[in-house]
Amino acid sequence: MAEETVDAAASLDGVLVRFPGRAPLGPIDMTIAPGEIVAVVGASGAGKSTLLRLLAGLEPPSEGVVGRAEGRTGFVFQSATLMPWADALANVALPLELAGVARPEARARAAEALTAVGLGDRLDARPRQLSGGMAMRVALARALVTAPDLLLLDEPFAALDSVTRRRLIEDLHRLWSTRTPRPAIVFVTHDVEEAVYLADRAVVLDATTGRVATGLRSPGALPRPREWRADAGYRAAVEALAAALAETMSPLPVEAGA
């Protein structure tokens, strides 16, 4: 059996994924509680995106069991993946219309979702008319419009400037905290500061072994208070996560003559 329904938002139980010509991912055991935010960090090739695809049901495991609670799953990819010919409203309404929601209701709910991410005045904008940050807000609204119980984010802010990234993370916390019930979120990132700030806990994948190397909890409650990035506890957690990540990475080669 490769998949089962669980009480947790999602889980991986002894999950292993084999790849031709390279080390497998796993086995991995992981449980995501309802309403929990989990960051997944690791070197390139560690299997972070594969882990998200497993949780989404987009890829089956070679061994083990992937469990998901009954409910909807939203997925935001590294790029916004918007339909270029459609305006923001139509892009966000699409998953509702595909689920059989009548167009007037789907468009009304899409307008509410876009307003929630700060784009209530850009409903008729085409993707080419949006900045990178705006396009990612549309993608986030599209993922949230179905009120998912599990939200999967695959480095959606990686290509954005630091100021825009911070604003979107604050928006994500705000949207998460105002939902009842709160969705569980699994967030892939290379940025340890982003991982500590955004998540309840961070999981480090080891690219060499294909397993979870360690898991570290972030201090304090979510959402974060203002100026929390200057807090000593935050800085200590960032350094601890950076050190744990460094232990999973090969040392840089020493140049000849150095």
Phi, psi and omega in degrees: 000128184257348183209144178212162176271135185230164177286327176291166177298321178194159178204155172237125183238102181061034185282130179229136175237121179267143178235141178292129174078012179207168182295148179285165170267122177104189008288146183237134171241124183204140176232130177251117182284155175303132178080358181277147173249121182239127174263140177243120180238160180167163179295163175303134181087003181286341179107019183297312181292325176298319179301318178295318180296324175298313181296328181280348185080015180274347181214131180275150175282154173287325176215162175090184186234129171259123181249139175221137175292156176295134182147180185270152176237130175252148183224128174243122185271179181296326173250161187293334178049049178270154174288117187293336183272352185250151178282175184300320182298314180294323178298318183284327181286343187307308183297330177291316180294323177295333179276000176097007177287135180301144186304315180301317179292319180299317180293323179295317179292325177294320178297321177296318180295319179292323176296321181296331179262013174085020182237031179296340179262008182235031184299326184262010181281137174277156180309323181293344180266002184252145172288171179301318179295320178294317179300321179290329174296320177298316179298322178293318178298320179296322179288328184272343188295335179272005182054062184290152173273337179226124180243124182249127185235118183255084180048051185291342184254006188300325185270003185263157177290162189298323181294315179295321178299314181298318180297318181291324177295318176298319178298318181297317176299317182297314181295320179296316186287338183266357180270143177230115355284160178289138178285151167283144181231132171242123193234119177269133179206155170265350189264111183292327177296317178297319181297313182293319183291318188280325197251157169293321179208159179240141177246130181256121175267136179264117182293334182284314183266341184072019183238171174286118181282318181195167174224134183233133178275143175274142180285152174085171184262158174259150351289163187285146173288162178300144178067018182294336179296341177269359183288141181297325179296320177297312181298319179295321179293322177298314180295322179295318179291320178299319179294318179296321178293318181300326180294340180267357187251145178291144178294150178294141179295145178272127181291146179300134179086356181283000000 
